């Protein structure tokens, strides 16, 4: 665009300013919010992993503790003797054994599914202990050991069952210990303070955004929703048989995204002021530039005219140089240098593609006699007429003058019959042609030698054979074509 068509305009200034602000706001919002969203999602994922790892660790701790009790010889003997001293030492009134173990209940069951002893720290389970004991005994009757989460009525709890064995784990199973702890929203909030709220409910969803598998929580499905208010996770826990157990609902504010939005607003405000100053400076400079624009355009036009003239001269000189380097000045066909360059390229292509490549060498018979009899000017006109005849017969072949009256034609990918017909047409046409110059009628004939690539890989080798055949044609009486005896079909 030429500068002379740009006019300083307050309208253009306002449109440009608004456009830049909108583009910058879009880009900053896209990238900053996108990064903030990723950070928010990563942090939320880490928080979810934290609460699940804590739950898994609780199950592991209770499992390890109960496993120690079940592999204790005193526990093994108690199942046989029902020694009250064992109960007194460990679970008498006033002791805080269950609190120290961080469990809400412990139940001893023999092999006949008879409850020998039970103690409850939780009042809810204590009131309903008989029904609860029958429930878990029947539910896990055929399972020797389990560490999982179960739902009992409206309560969710860690449930651990461990077989009672001797400390060296020898002998038969002598019974089982059941233990566990009720899971509450309050307890979950304490182990994961990263969330604003953590609640337990029985809301399940068929769709989920991610899955997890831990040591004891084998199948956890997580559905995360990002709303305008915050992040909501529905953490769904399933048992080993893929039966739904419970959901943990966590909520959190979009702190990172909210902070990013505040940052974008502040940044856009600062940038808008800065851009206003920049645009105003540009607007004022445009007014100044417009005053010098016309003068600059005149200078550019003048210089362009000079360069255009110089370029035309250069193109003309290049054409002249190309003609001098590649075209024979008399006959206007390719000179020796140009013929060899183009023929060598075609020979390489024919070797690569395994195509036919032939060279026809032509010499005007008794040309020296024409020059001696009629003069070199007449000889030159004969050469020109000779080249005109050949140019009218051939099509895309390479035709060049390689000596005084010696000429060559390179044929690529043509069969020998086509080449032979072309050569004979040239020979007969030259024989029939009469060149009339200053009332002098000059006849001329030509001799031709044709050789093809065969096993040759260089132009000089093929030319040497064509030259030898040409001289055979002359020695045989001239005005004829001699071909190599080994020619391709």
N, C-alpha and C positions, 0 to 999 in steps of 0.2 A: 504494500500500500504506500502511495506517495504521501509525503508529509503535508503537501499543500491541500489535501482533502480533509485533514484533521483540523477542525475548528474548535478553539476553546469554548466550552459550553458548561454552564452551571448544571444543566440537566444531565449531561454526560458525567459530570463530576459526582452527582448524587447517585445515579444509577451504578456507577463503578464502585462507589463506597458501599452501597447496599449489597451489591453482588459479592464483593470480597468478604464482607461480614458474614453473609449467609453461608458462603463456601467454607470459611474458616470455622464457623459454628458447627456446620455439618461434620467436617473432618475431625475436629476436636471431640465432638460428642461421640462420633463413631469409634474412634480409637481409644479414648480415655474410658468411656463407658464399657467398651468391649473388654479392655484389660481389667477394669474394676469388676465386671461380671465374672471373669475367669478367677480372679482372686477371691471373690465372694463364694463362688462354687467350690474352689479348692479348700478354703477355710471351713466351709460348711461340711465338706466331705471329711476333713480331718476331725471336726467335732463329732460327726456321726461315728467315725472309726473309734474315737476316744470312748464314747459312751458304750459302744458294742464291746470294745476290748475290756472295759471295766466290768461289764456284765459277765463276759467270758472268764475274766480273772476271778470274779466272785464265785462262779461255779467251780473253777479250778481249786480255789482255796478251800471251799467246803468239801470238795471231793478228796483233796489231800488229807484234810483233818479226819474225815470219817474213815478214809482208808487206813489211817494210822490206828484208829480205834478198833476197826474190824480185824486188823492183823496183830492185835495185842492178846497175849496169852490169857490175861485176866478176863478179857471179853469172851474168849473161847471157853474158858472154864465156867464162866457165869452161865453160859447157855446150857451147860451140863448140870451144874450143881445148884443153880439159882442162888448163889452166895449173896446174901443181903449186904455183906461188908463192901462188896464191889459197888453196889448202888449207893450205899451210905458214903463211901469215900468220894464218889464222883458226882452224885446227883441229889444228895440230901437237901432238905429244906434249908434255905439260907445261902446255899452255894450259888455262884454265878457262872457255873460251867457253860451253860448255853450262851450266855452273853459273851463269855471269853471266846467261845467257839464261833461267835457271830452267826448263830442259827436260831430258829424259832421253835424247833422241836427235834426230838430224837426218839426213835422207836426201835426196840429190839424184837425181832420175830424169829421163831424157831422154824425148823424144816417142815413142821406140820401147819405152818401159817398161823400159829398161835402167838399172840402178842404177849411177851413175857414182861416187858417194861416199856413205859413211855413217859416222856416229860415234855411239857409245853411251856414256852416262854410267852407265846402269843395267846391272849385271852380268847380271841375268836375261835382258834383251833381247839383250845382247851375245852370249850363248851360243847364242841361238836366232835370230840376226839374219837369216839367209837365209830361213828359213820365215816369219818375221814380215814381211820386206820383200815377199815374194811375196803374202802375205795382204792387206796393205793396198793393194798395187798393183792386185791383182785387184778388191778390194772397192770401191775408189774410181776405177776405171779410167775410167768415163764421167762423172765429176764433176770439173770444173775447179778448184773451190775448196770447201773444207768446214772448218767449225769445230764440233766436236761431241765427244761422249764415246762411246767404243767399249769393247767387251769382247773381249779377246784371251786365249783359254784361260781361266785363272782370274784374270786381271788386268783392271783397269779403268783407262782412261787418257784424258786429253785428246788429241785427234788433230786436227792442223791441216794442211791441204793448200792450198798457194798456188801459182798459176801464175807462172813466171819470165818477166818482161818487162823491157824497157829502163826506165830511171828515168823517162822521159817517157811510159811505158806505150804506146809505139808498136811497130809490128812484130808478128810472130806470136809465139805462145807458144813458148818455147824449152825447156820442160821444167817440172818441178814440184819444190817442196821439201815434204817431209813432216817434221813435228816434233810433239812431244808430251811428255807427262809422266804417269807412273803415279800414280793416285790411291790413297792409303793412308789407313787409319783414323787413323794418327798425324798425317798432314798435316791431315786434317779436324778433329781435336781441337785442333790449333794455331790454325786459323783461326776456330774457334767455341768459346771457353772458357766460354760460358754454359751448355753442356750438361755433365752429369756424364760421359757416355760418348757417343762417336760411332763407329758401326761400319758397315762395308760388307758387304752380302750380296745374295743373289739372291732374297729373299723378296718376292713381289708379292702384292697384294691387289686383288680385283675392286672392292671398295668403297673410296671415299675421301670425306673430309669437306671438302676444298677443292682448288682447282687454281690453278696459277700459270703465267705465261708471261713469260720474260725475253728478253734480246737473243739469246742462244745456246741457252739451255735453253727450248725452245719449248713443251714439254709436260711439266709436273711435276704429279703427283698426290700429295696428302698425306692420310694417314689418321692421326688422332690418337686415342689411347686414354688416358683418365684412370683410373688404377687406385688402389687404396689405398696403393700404394707410390710412385707418381709418375706422370709424364707420359711416354708413349712415342709417338714420331713415326716413321711409316714413310713416308719421302720417296721416291717412285718416279719415276725419270727415264725418259722415252721419247724416241726420236729423232723426226725430222720425219715419218717414215712411221708413227708411233704404235707402233713396236716397242719393247717393254720392254728397258731396258738394265741398270739396277741399282737397288738400294734402299739408302738411307742410313738406318740406324736410330739414333735419338737417344733418350737417356733422361735424365730429370731428376727431382729430388725435388719434391714438392709444397710448396715452401717457403712460398709465400703462404698457401695453404690451411691448412697445419700451424700457421703463426703465428696465423692467424685463429681456429683452434680453441682454441689456448692463450689467446688474448685473450678469447674467449667464456667459457671456463671461469673465468678470473679475474673477468671482469665479472659473470657469474652469481653467483659466490661473494660479491662485494661487495654486489651488489643484493639477494641473499637475506638478508644481515644487515640491510641498510637496510630492506627490506620487513618483516622480522620486527619491527623496532622500530616501524615505522609501524602494522602490524596490531595490535600490542600496545597502542599508544596509542589506536587506534580502538576496541579492545575495552574498554579502561578508560573511554573517553568514552561508549561505549554503555551501560555500567552506570549512569553518571551521568545520561545522558539518559533512561533508562527511569524514573528516579525522578520526573522532571518531565513525563513523557509523558501521564499520565492527566489532569493539570490542563490541559495544552495541548489535549488532545482535547475537554475540556468547553467550553473557551473557543471552540474552532473550531466545535463543534456549535451553540453559542449564536449565534455570529456568522452561521453558515450559515442558521439559521432566520430571523434578521433579514433577511438578504439575500434569502432565498426569498420572504418576505412582501412585501418592497419590489419584487421582480421581478414578482410577481403583480399588484401595484397598477400597476406601470409598463405591463404588458401590457394591463391593463384600460383604462388611460388612452390607450394607443396605439390600441386598438380604437375608443374613443370619438372620438379625433381623426380617425382614418381615416373613420369614419362621417360626422362633421361635414364633412370635406373632400370626400367623394365620393358620399354617399348623400343623396337627398332625404328630409327628415325625415317628410313625410306619407306619400308613396307607397312608400317604401323601395326605389326604383329609383335608377339613377344620376342625379346632378344634372348641371347644365349643364357645370360644369368637368370632371367625370369623363368625360362623354360626348364632349366635344371632344378630350380627351387620347387616349382609346382609339380614337376614329374617325380622328383624324389619323394615328395609327400604322398603322391598317389601310389608309388611303388611300395612304400611302407604300409599303406592302408591295404593294398592288395595282398601283401604277405600276411598281414594280421588277419584278414578276412578270407584268405585263400581264394581270391578272385583273379581273373585273367588280367594281365597287363602286357601291352605290346608297344613297340616303337617302330614307326615307319619312317625311314630316312629317304629323302628325295633330293635328287641333284638334276639340274637342268643340263641337258646334253649339249655339248659344244658351245657352252655359254661364252667362253673366251673368244670364239670365232665371231659371235654376235657383237661383242664389244669391239673387236678389231675391225669388223666390216662396217658397222653402222655408228660406232661411237658409244661411249659410256652412258650418254643420256638415253639412247635407245635401249641399251642394256638395262638401265634402271626402270624404264617403262615396262619392259618385259617382266622384270621381277615383280613389279606392282601388279601387272595383269595376272601373273602366275598366282600371287597370294590372294587376289580377288576370286579366282576360280576355286581355290581350295576352301576359302572362307565360306563360299556359297554352298559347298557340298557337305562339309563337316558341321557338327552341332556344338556339343559341349567338350570336344576334345581339346587338348593343349597343343597349340600350333606355334612353332617358333623358328626363328632364323638363327642357326648356330655357326654359319660361316658365310662366305661370299655368296655362292649359289647353292649352298646346302641348307636344307630345311628338315625339320622333324615334327612328327605328330605322335603324341602319346595317347593310347587308347586304354581306357579303364573299364573292366567288367563288360566287355563286348566279345562275342564269340568270333571265331576266325573267319566264318563266312561273311559276317557283317563287315569286318575289317577288309577282307579281300574285295568285296563289292565296292567299298568306298575307295580303296586304292585304284582299282580298275577304272572307276568313274573319273577320278582325278587324272589318270594317265590318258584316257581317251579324250577327255575334255581339253586337255592341254594340246594333244595331237591335232584336234580339230580347230583350235583357236588360231586366228590370224591377227597379228598386231599390226595395225596400219599407223605409220608415223612418217609425216612429211613425204607422202606418196610412196613410202617404202612399206612393203608387206613382209612381215617377219613371221616365220613359222618356228615353232620350237617343240621339242619332245623332252620327256623326263625319264630317268631311270630310278627304280625304287627297290629298297631292301627292307624286308620285314622280319623282325625277330621278336620273340615273346620271353616272358620272365623265366620260364622253366625253373632251373635251380639257381638262377642268378639273384643276388641281393643288392646289387649296385647298378645305378644307371649307366656308368661307364662300361660295365661288362656287356649290357644289352646293346648299347650303342656300337660297341666294337663289332659285335656280330652283325648288326644291321649294316654297318659300314662295309664289312667284308662282302655281304650279300649284294650291296649296292654296286660294288666294283665288279662283282661277277656279272651283274646285269649289264654293266657297260661293256665288259669283255665279251659278252654274248651277243652284242649287236645293239645295245641301248634300246630305249623306248619299251621297257618291259619291267615286270615285277618279279623279283626273286625272293622266295620265302624260305625261312628256316625249315629244315626237314622235320624237326621235332616241334610241332605246334599243338596247343591244346585244342580240344574239340570246341 
